[in-house]
């Protein structure tokens, strides 16, 4: 089962990169919870669909997955991604996504996303 769940996570990441949220949602339970740690929670497919619709027209993120680890009904995926900020500036992030499956579908997703500092921010020169 964990290999199947791992394959689903690979397909979900590809769907995000191809800007195809309907593929992601097809792998979710109706009452799925997506928690963006430190930001907000979305409960249910409809709320996630509304959130994703609000990003329509934005360039999808580019992922580099370092590793996907699966055990039982849980899958952890981590790596780096590049996406545009609200102002259109491209920024780099690191992410960890933890998926919990129920009956072969994603029931819970916790996303930990950390924005990388620019060289100016890292050196303390940013305003």
BELNORRA-V105798 format. One record per run of one state. SS is the DSSP state (alpha for helix, beta for strand, coil for the rest). FROM is the first residue (numbers start at 1). TO is the last residue. If there is no record, write none. Layout:
BEGIN
ss=SS from=FROM to=TO
ss=SS from=FROM to=TO
END
This chain:
BEGIN
ss=coil from=1 to=1
ss=alpha from=2 to=17
ss=coil from=18 to=20
ss=alpha from=21 to=26
ss=coil from=27 to=27
ss=beta from=28 to=36
ss=coil from=37 to=39
ss=beta from=40 to=43
ss=coil from=44 to=44
ss=alpha from=45 to=53
ss=coil from=54 to=61
ss=beta from=62 to=71
ss=coil from=72 to=73
ss=beta from=74 to=84
ss=coil from=85 to=89
ss=beta from=90 to=102
ss=coil from=103 to=104
ss=beta from=105 to=115
ss=coil from=116 to=118
ss=alpha from=119 to=123
ss=coil from=124 to=127
END
